[in-house]
Amino acid sequence: MLVKISLVLDRPVVDTVYTASDIISGHLVVENDQPLPTSAINNISLIGEAHCGWIIRRPSKRLDENRNYYTTFEDIPHEGHYECLDLKYYPLNAYPSVLNPGYHKIQFEFQLPNGGFPSTYEGKYGHIRYWIEAQVDTQLMPVNEWPYLAIVVNGPAHVSNHQLSQRAYNSSTGMLNNQPIYLRCELDTMGQREGQDIPVHCIVDNQSDKDLILKASLKRQVMYYAPESRRKTTETVVRNISHIIERTTRVYKTVQLFVPRDLPVVCHTCPVIDIRYTVSVVVDNPDQSFEMDCELPVILND
């Protein structure tokens, strides 16, 4: 009879993030007081799945028995699903056909691909999740549920080195009290690393008679794709301290934006969820209800 079954990783689950080409290793603990066929453990799997979904309520006009129109509402579900990863290990190929009574540690090891898989992500309309599970024959091994262990994975962007090395720049012009404002922003490269500063080079030509505030932020835009429907969310990841641009001055300033580690990277690696990052630079004067901005694309790459 089965006494205990559980999954244990060699590295601690908390605060461990696996990246491309990493080895994920551990063991399945099986404790039994009677002989147990190894075939009861079908396999140990590393699985990654992306899923998104939402409901759209649509009105529909109908006729009642008196031929009068009335409106009803129909809830239409929209869902997208993608299998990111499915790696399997078969213990029967490496262990005896019968596990004698006792305490057993069945070793397993998976290696993540070099690329082509998205990062772990939890969002408003969907998620990308990875886990390890032992798929068992519940007739031979009576358990309420399969042993399961969630892990965090950070996948690389699926882009070329040429794209990563390209400069990013943008400019914008506006008028404040009929006086011209010019803003130009530039990144040395589109590719940026997590855990480091992004130097944002800015030129602000303020020909107005009002002071302006220069602000920069890192934003994340998430697109969710389902058949015949999509959703989008935008959030600010990092805000920079503001800088004052005095009236009638032309200023060259480099703003440093720190990129936190382990931000989710899902760039051309998942058809149902896609994440894009941008540096947003804004000059404004709240008292005059004036705002002008530049957006610069950023590709995060570990």
C-alpha positions in Angstrom: 0.0 0.0 0.0 1.2 3.5 -0.8 2.1 5.5 2.3 3.5 8.7 0.9 4.2 10.3 -2.5 5.6 13.8 -3.2 7.9 15.8 -5.5 11.0 17.5 -4.3 13.3 19.8 -6.3 17.1 20.0 -5.8 16.9 23.8 -5.8 14.4 25.6 -3.4 11.1 26.4 -5.0 10.8 29.8 -3.4 12.8 32.6 -5.2 14.1 30.2 -7.8 13.7 31.3 -11.4 14.7 28.9 -14.2 16.0 30.4 -17.5 16.9 29.0 -21.0 19.1 25.8 -21.0 18.8 25.5 -17.2 18.6 22.0 -15.7 15.6 21.3 -13.5 16.3 18.3 -11.3 14.8 16.6 -8.3 13.2 13.4 -7.2 9.8 11.8 -6.6 9.5 10.4 -3.0 7.6 7.2 -2.8 7.0 5.4 0.5 5.1 2.1 0.4 4.5 -0.8 2.8 3.7 -3.4 0.2 5.4 -4.2 -3.2 4.3 -1.6 -5.8 4.8 -1.9 -9.6 6.9 0.9 -11.0 4.5 1.1 -13.9 2.0 2.7 -11.5 4.1 5.9 -12.2 3.3 6.5 -15.8 5.7 9.4 -16.1 7.1 12.6 -14.5 6.3 15.6 -16.7 7.4 19.2 -17.0 4.4 21.1 -18.5 3.9 24.7 -19.5 0.6 26.1 -20.6 -0.7 29.5 -21.6 -4.4 30.3 -21.3 -6.5 33.4 -21.7 -10.3 33.9 -21.5 -13.1 36.4 -20.9 -16.8 36.7 -21.5 -18.5 39.2 -23.8 -22.1 40.0 -23.1 -24.0 40.7 -26.4 -27.5 42.1 -26.7 -29.9 40.3 -29.0 -33.4 41.4 -30.0 -36.2 38.8 -30.0 -40.0 38.7 -30.7 -42.4 37.8 -27.9 -45.7 36.0 -28.5 -47.4 39.4 -29.2 -44.8 40.1 -31.8 -43.2 42.8 -29.7 -39.4 43.2 -29.6 -37.5 42.7 -26.4 -33.8 42.5 -25.6 -32.0 39.6 -24.1 -28.3 39.2 -23.4 -26.1 36.3 -24.3 -22.8 35.6 -22.6 -20.2 34.5 -25.2 -17.0 33.0 -23.8 -13.7 33.6 -25.7 -10.7 31.4 -24.8 -7.2 30.9 -26.1 -4.9 28.0 -25.2 -1.3 27.1 -26.1 1.0 24.3 -24.9 4.3 25.9 -24.2 6.2 22.9 -23.0 5.7 19.1 -22.5 8.7 17.1 -21.4 8.4 13.6 -20.0 10.6 11.2 -18.0 9.6 7.5 -17.7 10.9 5.9 -14.5 10.1 2.3 -15.7 13.0 2.7 -18.2 15.5 3.2 -15.4 14.2 1.6 -12.2 13.2 -2.0 -11.3 9.7 -3.2 -12.4 8.7 -3.5 -8.7 9.3 -1.1 -5.8 9.8 -3.2 -2.7 8.4 -1.9 0.6 10.4 1.1 1.8 11.4 4.6 1.0 12.3 5.4 -2.6 13.7 8.5 -4.3 13.1 8.4 -8.1 15.4 10.9 -9.7 14.4 13.1 -12.6 16.0 15.8 -14.7 14.8 18.1 -17.4 16.7 20.7 -19.5 14.9 23.8 -20.7 15.3 24.6 -24.4 17.7 27.4 -25.5 14.6 29.5 -26.4 11.2 29.5 -27.9 9.2 29.4 -24.7 7.5 32.3 -22.8 8.0 33.4 -19.2 5.7 32.6 -16.3 3.0 35.3 -16.1 -0.2 36.0 -14.2 -2.4 38.7 -15.8 -5.9 40.1 -15.8 -7.2 37.9 -18.7 -4.9 35.0 -18.6 -1.7 33.3 -17.4 1.3 31.3 -18.4 2.2 28.6 -15.9 4.8 25.8 -15.6 4.7 22.9 -13.3 6.1 19.4 -12.7 3.7 16.6 -12.0 3.9 12.8 -11.5 1.2 11.2 -13.6 0.2 8.0 -11.8 -2.2 5.1 -12.3 -4.7 5.7 -9.5 -5.9 2.1 -9.7 -2.5 0.8 -8.8 -1.5 3.8 -6.7 -4.6 5.3 -4.9 -4.1 9.0 -4.5 -6.6 11.9 -4.4 -4.6 13.9 -6.9 -1.3 13.7 -8.8 1.8 15.1 -7.1 2.2 18.6 -8.4 4.9 21.3 -8.0 4.7 24.8 -9.6 7.9 26.5 -10.9 8.8 29.9 -12.3 10.4 30.1 -15.7 11.8 33.2 -17.5 12.1 32.6 -21.2 14.1 34.8 -23.7 12.6 37.0 -26.4 12.5 35.4 -29.8 14.3 38.2 -31.7 17.5 38.5 -33.7 20.7 40.1 -32.5 20.2 42.7 -35.2 16.9 43.8 -33.6 18.5 43.9 -30.1 21.3 46.1 -31.3 19.2 48.6 -33.2 18.8 52.1 -31.8 15.4 53.3 -30.8 14.4 57.0 -31.2 11.4 59.2 -31.4 10.4 62.8 -31.3 7.4 65.0 -30.7 6.5 68.7 -31.1 3.8 70.8 -29.5 2.7 74.3 -28.6 2.3 75.8 -25.1 0.8 79.3 -25.1 1.5 79.5 -28.8 5.2 78.8 -28.1 7.0 75.7 -29.5 8.1 72.7 -27.5 10.4 70.0 -29.0 11.2 66.6 -27.4 13.5 64.0 -28.8 14.4 60.7 -27.1 16.9 58.0 -27.9 18.1 54.6 -26.6 21.5 53.3 -27.5 20.0 49.9 -28.3 16.5 48.4 -28.3 17.7 45.4 -26.4 18.1 46.0 -22.6 19.0 43.7 -19.7 17.1 43.1 -16.6 18.7 44.3 -13.4 20.4 47.2 -15.1 19.7 50.9 -15.9 18.3 52.0 -19.2 20.0 55.3 -20.2 17.4 57.4 -22.0 18.9 60.3 -23.9 16.6 63.3 -24.1 16.6 66.7 -25.8 14.0 69.1 -24.6 13.7 72.5 -26.3 11.4 74.6 -24.2 10.7 77.9 -26.0 7.7 78.6 -23.8 7.5 81.0 -20.9 6.5 78.1 -18.5 8.6 75.5 -16.7 8.1 71.9 -17.8 8.4 68.6 -16.0 10.4 65.8 -17.7 9.3 62.3 -16.6 10.2 58.8 -17.8 8.7 55.4 -17.1 8.8 51.8 -18.2 5.5 50.4 -19.3 4.2 46.9 -20.0 1.5 46.2 -22.6 0.0 42.8 -22.6 -2.1 41.5 -25.5 -4.4 38.5 -25.0 -5.6 36.6 -28.2 -8.6 34.3 -28.5 -10.4 33.4 -31.7 -12.4 36.4 -32.9 -11.5 38.5 -29.9 -8.7 40.1 -28.1 -7.9 42.1 -24.9 -5.2 44.6 -23.9 -3.9 45.9 -20.6 -1.2 48.5 -19.9 0.6 49.2 -16.7 3.5 51.2 -15.4 6.4 49.0 -14.2 8.9 51.7 -13.2 8.6 55.5 -12.7 11.6 57.9 -12.8 12.0 60.9 -10.6 10.9 64.0 -12.4 13.2 66.7 -13.7 12.4 70.4 -14.1 13.0 71.9 -17.6 13.1 75.7 -17.1 11.4 78.1 -19.5 13.2 79.2 -22.6 15.9 76.6 -22.4 17.3 73.8 -24.5 18.4 70.9 -22.3 20.3 67.6 -23.0 19.6 65.1 -20.2 20.1 61.4 -19.8 17.5 59.8 -17.6 18.3 56.4 -15.9 15.5 53.9 -15.7 16.3 50.8 -13.6 14.8 47.6 -14.9 13.9 45.1 -12.2 15.0 41.5 -12.4 12.7 38.7 -13.5 10.2 40.7 -15.4 8.1 38.4 -17.6 9.4 38.2 -21.2 6.9 37.0 -23.7 8.0 38.3 -27.1 7.0 36.2 -30.2 7.0 33.0 -28.1 3.3 32.5 -27.4 0.3 32.9 -29.8 -2.2 33.7 -27.1 -0.3 36.1 -24.8 2.3 38.7 -25.9 4.1 41.2 -23.7 5.7 44.4 -25.0 7.7 47.0 -23.0 8.1 50.6 -23.9 10.0 53.6 -22.4 7.6 56.5 -22.1 9.0 60.0 -21.8 6.7 62.8 -21.0 7.1 66.6 -20.7 4.1 68.4 -19.1 2.9 71.4 -17.2 -0.1 70.3 -15.1 -1.1 74.0 -14.4 -1.5 74.6 -18.1 -3.1 71.1 -18.9 -0.2 70.5 -21.3 1.4 67.1 -22.0 3.6 65.7 -24.8 5.2 62.3 -24.9 7.5 59.9 -26.8 7.3 56.1 -26.8 10.4 54.0 -27.4 10.2 50.2 -27.9 12.3 48.0 -25.6 13.2 44.3 -25.8 14.1 42.8 -22.5 16.7 40.1 -22.8 18.5 38.3 -20.0 
